[in-house]
Amino acid sequence: MKLNEIKSIGIVGAGTMGSGIAQMSAMAGYKTTIFDIQEAALDKAKTAVTKNLDKGIDKGKVNSVQKEACLANISFISDLEELKADVIIEAVVEKLQVKIDIFSQLEKINSDKTILATNTSSIPITQIGAGLQKPERLVGMHFFNPAHIMKLVEVISGAATNPEIAATTKSLAEKMGKKAVMAKDSPGFIVNRVARHFYVESLKIAEENVANFEQIDRLVESSGFKMGPFRLMDLIGVDTNFSVTKSMFESFYHDSKFRPSRIQQQKVDAGHHGRKSGKGFYDYN
Ligand SMILES: NC(=O)c1ccc[n+]([C@@H]2O[C@H](COP(=O)([O-])OP(=O)(O)OC[C@H]3O[C@@H](n4cnc5c(N)ncnc54)[C@H](O)[C@@H]3O)[C@@H](O)[C@H]2O)c1
């Protein structure tokens, strides 16, 4: 499929990433449909997109006509069977089997031409593709958080991905105003592989009582980083960040430098998932 043939975009998962991706898609003029298994997530996504657009208006980056057009372009649905589009971008939990199951269902109800893209942070595209009937139309389209602000998108080809589909996906990301780069299908791709140590090593420092979360954040921020590792994990989602570390630890054959942290495991067990749950390393209530 070529860029000019794309008229509609479907998003699976209305969480932290799905809502921002839906906003970018609708702003680029595509009829956008977003699906989630939780009604509450769809409501939250609607509020988040409206809030982001209002902030954009305050900053002079969006006008009220664009805001209304963007909102009119998005439909919120809770039945996967209705998700039919030219491109579908998946942004659900970072679990291989969940992603394979969703794409397998989508393959059955969509045309052969539909491009299937995954926003996975760490799972090799080849592994997801291996569970599909037509792995050649699966591509990685990795946005960064917040998706409506961060410019970079990594476009990843699995072993079977059709190069034309990867090229169209890159053009689509550019149409959404992003800077797209082609990345190899290696666990964590490029940015997450580098960034993993930012989180893992900071958690080790906290575990060893060398410094606490706030001290680490304050020091790292005063050295020029926009956000310290703990504030950033709260923004990303402590659960999502933990799943990504676990997935990379597995993919790199238990290389100790990717070892997940017990502190982070405990936060996940307690439901302290960061900003989205009101509490993570910091309290947002
Ligand atoms: N959070 C980040 O900073 C970030 C950045 C880049 C990529 N990602 C990737 O994006 C994906 C989503 O992450 P997130 O942070 O948005 O997660 P999230 O927890 O904020 O949202 C996930 C959403 O998926 C929904 N969901 C779960 N199972 C589903 C299913 N079977 N069908 C439909 N919806 C389902 C949940 O209800 C939830 O609303 C992950 O693969 C993650 O690795 C995350």
The ligand as an SDF file (V2000), in Angstrom:
LIG
                    3D

 44 48  0  0  0  0  0  0  0  0999 V2000
    4.6370    4.0600   27.8870 N   0  0  0  0  0  0  0  0  0  0  0  0
    5.6620    4.3740   27.1040 C   0  0  0  0  0  0  0  0  0  0  0  0
    6.4690    5.2640   27.4100 O   0  0  0  0  0  0  0  0  0  0  0  0
    5.8630    3.6440   25.8050 C   0  0  0  0  0  0  0  0  0  0  0  0
    6.6830    4.2380   24.8200 C   0  0  0  0  0  0  0  0  0  0  0  0
    6.8230    3.5850   23.5940 C   0  0  0  0  0  0  0  0  0  0  0  0
    6.2010    2.3670   23.3710 C   0  0  0  0  0  0  0  0  0  0  0  0
    5.4300    1.8190   24.3540 N   0  0  0  0  0  0  0  0  0  0  0  0
    4.7770    0.5390   24.0630 C   0  0  0  0  0  0  0  0  0  0  0  0
    3.4120    0.7960   23.7480 O   0  0  0  0  0  0  0  0  0  0  0  0
    2.5980   -0.3010   24.1670 C   0  0  0  0  0  0  0  0  0  0  0  0
    1.5150    0.2090   25.0970 C   0  0  0  0  0  0  0  0  0  0  0  0
    2.1120    0.8240   26.2210 O   0  0  0  0  0  0  0  0  0  0  0  0
    1.3270    1.8880   27.0970 P   0  0  0  0  0  0  0  0  0  0  0  0
    2.3620    2.5360   27.9610 O   0  0  0  0  0  0  0  0  0  0  0  0
    0.4410    2.7200   26.2480 O   0  0  0  0  0  0  0  0  0  0  0  0
    0.4540    0.9000   28.0090 O   0  0  0  0  0  0  0  0  0  0  0  0
   -0.7960    1.2850   28.9340 P   0  0  0  0  0  0  0  0  0  0  0  0
   -0.7650    0.3170   30.0590 O   0  0  0  0  0  0  0  0  0  0  0  0
   -0.8120    2.7260   29.2680 O   0  0  0  0  0  0  0  0  0  0  0  0
   -2.0380    1.0100   27.9830 O   0  0  0  0  0  0  0  0  0  0  0  0
   -2.3060   -0.2500   27.4310 C   0  0  0  0  0  0  0  0  0  0  0  0
   -3.7700   -0.2810   27.0290 C   0  0  0  0  0  0  0  0  0  0  0  0
   -3.9950   -1.5040   26.3240 O   0  0  0  0  0  0  0  0  0  0  0  0
   -5.2340   -2.0080   26.7420 C   0  0  0  0  0  0  0  0  0  0  0  0
   -5.2700   -3.4370   26.4730 N   0  0  0  0  0  0  0  0  0  0  0  0
   -4.6800   -4.4330   27.1410 C   0  0  0  0  0  0  0  0  0  0  0  0
   -4.9310   -5.6100   26.5430 N   0  0  0  0  0  0  0  0  0  0  0  0
   -5.7200   -5.3340   25.4690 C   0  0  0  0  0  0  0  0  0  0  0  0
   -6.3230   -6.1120   24.4660 C   0  0  0  0  0  0  0  0  0  0  0  0
   -6.1770   -7.4340   24.4360 N   0  0  0  0  0  0  0  0  0  0  0  0
   -7.0590   -5.4860   23.5200 N   0  0  0  0  0  0  0  0  0  0  0  0
   -7.2040   -4.1390   23.5450 C   0  0  0  0  0  0  0  0  0  0  0  0
   -6.6620   -3.3470   24.4890 N   0  0  0  0  0  0  0  0  0  0  0  0
   -5.9250   -3.9440   25.4350 C   0  0  0  0  0  0  0  0  0  0  0  0
   -5.3690   -1.6570   28.2080 C   0  0  0  0  0  0  0  0  0  0  0  0
   -6.7160   -1.6440   28.6250 O   0  0  0  0  0  0  0  0  0  0  0  0
   -4.7240   -0.2760   28.2350 C   0  0  0  0  0  0  0  0  0  0  0  0
   -5.6900    0.7400   28.0550 O   0  0  0  0  0  0  0  0  0  0  0  0
    3.5530   -1.3270   24.8080 C   0  0  0  0  0  0  0  0  0  0  0  0
    3.9070   -2.2730   23.8380 O   0  0  0  0  0  0  0  0  0  0  0  0
    4.7490   -0.4590   25.2060 C   0  0  0  0  0  0  0  0  0  0  0  0
    5.9420   -1.1990   25.2800 O   0  0  0  0  0  0  0  0  0  0  0  0
    5.2370    2.4280   25.5640 C   0  0  0  0  0  0  0  0  0  0  0  0
  1  2  1  0
  2  3  2  0
  2  4  1  0
  4  5  1  0
  4 44  2  0
  5  6  2  0
  6  7  1  0
  7  8  2  0
  8  9  1  0
  8 44  1  0
  9 10  1  0
  9 42  1  0
 10 11  1  0
 11 12  1  0
 11 40  1  0
 12 13  1  0
 13 14  1  0
 14 15  2  0
 14 16  1  0
 14 17  1  0
 17 18  1  0
 18 19  2  0
 18 20  1  0
 18 21  1  0
 21 22  1  0
 22 23  1  0
 23 24  1  0
 23 38  1  0
 24 25  1  0
 25 26  1  0
 25 36  1  0
 26 27  1  0
 26 35  1  0
 27 28  2  0
 28 29  1  0
 29 30  1  0
 29 35  2  0
 30 31  1  0
 30 32  2  0
 32 33  1  0
 33 34  2  0
 34 35  1  0
 36 37  1  0
 36 38  1  0
 38 39  1  0
 40 41  1  0
 40 42  1  0
 42 43  1  0
M  CHG  2   8   1  16  -1
M  END
$$$$
